[in-house]
Amino acid sequence: MSATLAAPPLPARAPAEPTLADAMRGAWAAVGTGVTAECPVCAGRLQPRWSAGAGVVGGRCGDCGATLE
């Protein structure tokens, strides 16, 4: 009778941190619907920017001035 050795279990991976793409996608999803989002740069208030006829065209942070277009 031969014994089969089991491989040791792999260490658990920590959950991945959100990427910059994830942060931008989330911010755009919020301002694109006309609501305020968290600024991905400073965590301030990213407000939607409206055009005369096309609806929301981006966002601007009232705290650090970052823009999302």
Secondary structure, DSSP 8 states (H G I E B T S, - for coil): -------------------HHHHHHHHHHHHHTT--EE-TTTSSEEEEEE-SSSSEEEEEETTT--EE-
